[in-house]
Amino acid sequence: MATDNERLVAPSGHSDESAAELALRPKALSEFIGQHRVREQIDVLLSAARARNSSADHMLLSGPPGLGKTTLALILASEMQAPIRISSGPAITHAGDLAAILSSLVEGEILFLDEIHRLPRPAEELLYLAMEDFRVDVVVGKGPGATAIPLTLPHFTLVGATTRAGLLPGPLRDRFGFTAHLDFYDVDEIAQVLERSAALLKLEIEGKAIAEIAGRSRGTPRIANRLLRRVRDYAQVRGGSTLTHGDAMAALTMYEVDEKGLDRLDRSVLLALVERFNGGPVGLSTLAIAVGEEVETVEAVAEPFLVRNGFMVRTPRGRMATSQGFLHVGHAAPAGVNSTLFDTSAEDA
C-alpha cells in the first residue's frame, strides 16, 4: 500500500489538467520524440535486460524540468512490463521513510525518485547498500543495545531524476549503471510533439499555429503541451473549430507569452534589470525584491532561460542585462554593453 511519501502511477482524484498531461505522455520508447542519443542508449539497455530476463540497471536522468525524465521512467516500466513506484527526494524526510519504500518493493519493480539530489544524507547512505547489494540494515533499539538486522531486498531498478546533477554526491552518482543528460529540444522537435498532442486531443490545427506555439515553448515539451491546451481553450471560447495562426497569436498574447517565449515573470525580471538598475550589475536578492518574487523563483525559473537566450549574464559583481536584453524590452543598449564582455559562468557574491 502506498504511503504519504510515495504514489503509484495514475492516482485517483487527479485534476483534469493533470489527467490531460498524463494522457499526452508517450507510452513506449518508439513514441518518444527527441533525445535521440539517450533514447537509443536506453533501448539497447532495456533490450539486453529483457534478453537476460533480469532487471534493468539503475539509471540517472538529469536535465532541466519538463524534458521527459518522468516520462522515460514510466516508459521504462511499460517496456519492462514492471510495476513502478514514484516518490521524490523532498518527500523522504529520514532513512526510515526510504527503508519502508524499499522493503515493500517486489521483484523487478521500478523505483522512480524525482529530485534525488534532495535526499537527506542518512537516506543517501541507506540507498548505497540497497543499490549495490540489494539489502538494507534495519536498526532496532537505541544506544549500546541497538542491533542492525540485515533485510534482503528483491532486485529492483532505481531511476533517479535530478535538475541539478552537480549536487549529487560522487558515491551515489557512481552507483548508477547508466547516466543520461536530457537537452532542450529544437523547434522542429517541439513541432512534432505538438502535432502528436494535437492528434491525441483530436484538435484541428494549422501548421502555422503549431510553428508559432513551438517557437514560444522554450525548447520544452511540457511548456509546449501547456500552451497548446491554452490555445485550444481560447479557440473553443472565441474561435472556430480549427485552431488558426490568429488564434495562437491572440491566445499567447493574452497569456503574456511573447515571441521569444518570455512570460510575465521573465519580462518583469528583465525590465527591472534594464529600467530600475540601468542594466546592472545587481545582486540576485535585490533583483528578486524588485519584482516581488522569492529569490529561489527568480534563480530557478526565470534566470536560466534569460541567460541561455543571451538576455542576461551572471558576473562576479551581479546580474547584468546584455545588449540583446535591452533591445528585447524596447530600450537602446548603453555604449559598451556587450554580452561577450562578461563571464557567464561566474556567480555573484
N, C-alpha and C positions, 0 to 999 in steps of 0.2 A: 504494500500500500504506500502511496506517495506521501511524504511528509511535507511540512511547510517549506522545507528547503529544496524541494525537487518537484518536478512535474513531468507528466508523460505527454506524448505528442497528442495534439488536438484535444486540449482540455475542454470540458463542457463549460458553458456560460461565457465564452469569449464574445467580444463585441462584434458587430457586423463588419467594422473596419478591419479588425484582426482576422476575421474569417475570410474577408476578401483578399488580404495579403497572403494568407496561408494557401488559398486556392490558386494563387498565381505562382507559387513556388514550383520549380521543376521537380518531378518525382523520380527521374532517372538521370544518370550521368549523360546519356545521349541527348537529353533535353536541355542540359545546362549550357547557356550561351556565354561565350567569352572565357577568359582564363585558360587558354588552350594548353599551355605548358603544364599547368597544375592539373588540369582535367586528364591529360594523357598520363601523367605520373600516377594519379590516383587509380586510373583504370588498370594500369599494369599491376599495381599493388593489390587491388581487390581481386583481379583475375588469378593472381598467384595464390592468394589466400584461399579462394574457393577451390582451386585445384588441389591444394594440400588439405582441404576440409578443416581449416583452422581459423581462428580469429585473425582479423587484420591487425597489423602492428599499430602501436599508438601513434596518433597524428597531432601535430601542432599547426594550426592555421592562424596566420597573423595578417593584419591589414586594417585599413580604415573601416568604420561602420558601414553597413549596407551593401557590401560587395559579394556576400554569399557564403559566409563562414557557417552560419546555422543551416542554410540550405544544403551545403555539402555534407554536413553531419547527418541530416535527415536522409539524403541520397545514399550515404554510406550504409545506413540501417536498412534502407529499401533494397539496395544491391546485394547486401549480405543476408537479407531476409532475417534480420535480427531485431529484437526489441531495442528501444532507445530510452534512456533516462536523461532528462535535461535538468541541469542546475547551473549555478554561477558562483564565482568566487565570493562576491559580497554576501551571498545568502548563507554561506558556510562560515559561522562565527567562531567555531572551535573544532578541534580534531574529532570530537565525538560525533558531530554532525556528519563529517565525511565518513567516519567509520560505520555509521548507521547506513549510509547510502551504499558503501562498498559491500557490506555484509549481506545486503538484500539483493545484489545483482545475481542474475542467472548466467549459465554458461553461454558465452558468445555475445552477451549484451553489450550495447554501445553506451558509454557514459560520456555525455557532452557537458563540458564545463566551460561556460562562457566567462569572459574576463578572468581567465585563470591567473593572471598576474596579481589579482587582488585576494588570493587565498591567504589566510593567516599563516604565519610561519609554522606553528605546530601541525596544521593540516598539510602543509607542504611536505614536511618531514615524514608524515604518515604515508603520503602519496608515493614517496620514493620507493619504499618497500613494496607497496601494493603494485606499482608498475613493473618492478623488476622481478620480484619473487612471488607475486600473487598471494600475498598474505599480509595481515596486519597484526600487530601486537596490542591486545586489549588489556589495559592496566586495571586491575581490580584492587581496591583498597588505597590507602594513603600512607605516606611516610615510610618508615623502615619495613613495615609489614606489607607494602604494596607488591603485587605479583603480576608479571606480564604473561598473559595467556595468548600464545600464537593461534591465529584463526586463519585457516586456509581459504582463499578466495577462488571462485571459478575464473577461468580465463575470460577476460573482457578486453574491450578496446576503448582506451581513453582518447577522446577527441577534445583537445584544448583549443580555445579560441582567445585571441587577445588583440587589442588595438594598440598595445604598447609592448612589443616583444622585448625591448631593451630592459624592461623592468623585471623580466623573468630571471630568477637565479640560475646560474650555469648548471648546477646539478639537476635541476628539474628539466631544463631545456635539453640536456644531453640524454635524458631517458626516453625521449620521443624518437621512434624509429624513422619517422618521416616528418619533415617540416616544409611548409609552403607559405609563401607570401603572396597575397592577392593584390593585384594592381588595379588602378582605376581603369574603367572601360573607355574606349574611344567612342566617338559619336555614332559610327556605323553599328557598333555592337549594341549600344543603347537603343538604336532604332530597331534592331532585331528583337530585343527584349520587349519593346513597346508593341511591335507587330504581334508577337506571341501573346502578350497580355490582352491586347485588344480582341484577338480571336477568342480567347478564353472567356472574356467578358461579353462576347457577342456584340461588339461595337463596330459600326461602320465609320471608318476614319480616313481622311485624305492623307496621302503621302506627305504633303507639305505640313500638315498638322503634326504628324509623327516627327518630322525633321525639326520642327520648332520646339516641341517638347524635349526631344533628345538633346538639342543644343543648350537647353537650360537645366539639364539634370545633373550637372556636376560630375559626370562620369560614374554615377552611382545608380544601380538598378532599383534600389529601394526608393530613392527620390523620384526616379522616372515613373515607377508604378504609382506612387502617391500623386504626382502631378497629373498622370493620365486619369486617375479617378476624379480629381478635382475638375479637370476639363470636361469629363463625362457629366458630372453634376451640373456644371454651368450650361452645357448644351441641352441637358434634359429640361432645365428650367427656362432657359431663354433662347435656345437654338432649335434646330430641327433634328431629324432622325440620323443625319450624318454629321460627324464631327468635322468641321471645316477648319481651314487655317485661321479664318477670322475668329472662330470660337476659341481656338487655342490661344491666340494673341490676347483676346479680351479676357479670358479666364485667368491667364498668367499675369496679366496686368492687374486684375482685381486682387489676386492673391499676392501681389508685390514681389513677383519673381522677374527680374529684369533679363535682358537679352544675353547676359553673361552668366546667368544662374544665381546672381546675388539676391538674397531675400532681405527682409526688413532688418534683421539683426546685422547682416553683413554690411549693408549700406549705412546703418547707424554707426557702426564702428569706423568705417572708412570716412564718413562725413565728419565724425567727431575728430578723427585724426587730422583731417585736412583743414576744417574750418575753425575748430577750437584750439588746436595746437600747432597750426601752420605746418602740418606735415610731420611733426615730431622733431626730435625723439621724445617719447613719453613712456613712462612705466606702464606695465600691464594693469596693475591695480588702479592707477589713475584713469586709464582708458575705460576700464570696466565701470567705475563710478560715473564717468561722464555719460555713458549710455544706459545707466540704471540696470546693469546686469551683474551677476556673480562673476568673479574672476575666472572660475572654472568653466563657466559657459562660454565666455569670450575666448579663452585659451583653447578649449576642446572643440567648439562648434564653428565659430567664425574665423578665427585666426588661421587654421590650416588651409582653408580654401583661399583666403586672401593672399597668403604667402605663396601657395602653389601656383596661383594665377598671376603673380607678379604685381599685385596691387599694394602690397605692404612687405616690409622686410624687418627682421629682428636683428638688432645690433647690440653691442655691449652697453650702449647708453640708453637703449629703449626701442620701442616700435617706431618705424618711420614709414611714411607713405612714399611710394615711388612716383615717377612722372606719369606712369600709366594709371596709377591710383588717382592722382589729381585729375587727369583728363576724364576718367570714368564718371566722376561726380560733377563734371562740368566746370572745373577750375583749371586755370593755366598753372603749370608747374613752375615754382620759383627757379631762378637760374641755379644751375649746379645740382639739381635733384636728378639723380640717375640711379636706378636700382643696382647697377654694376659696381657702384662705389661702396656698397655695404656688404659685410659678411653675413649672409643669410643664415648661417649655421649657429651663430652666437646667440646666447641667451642674455637678456638684460638682467641686471642685478636685482 
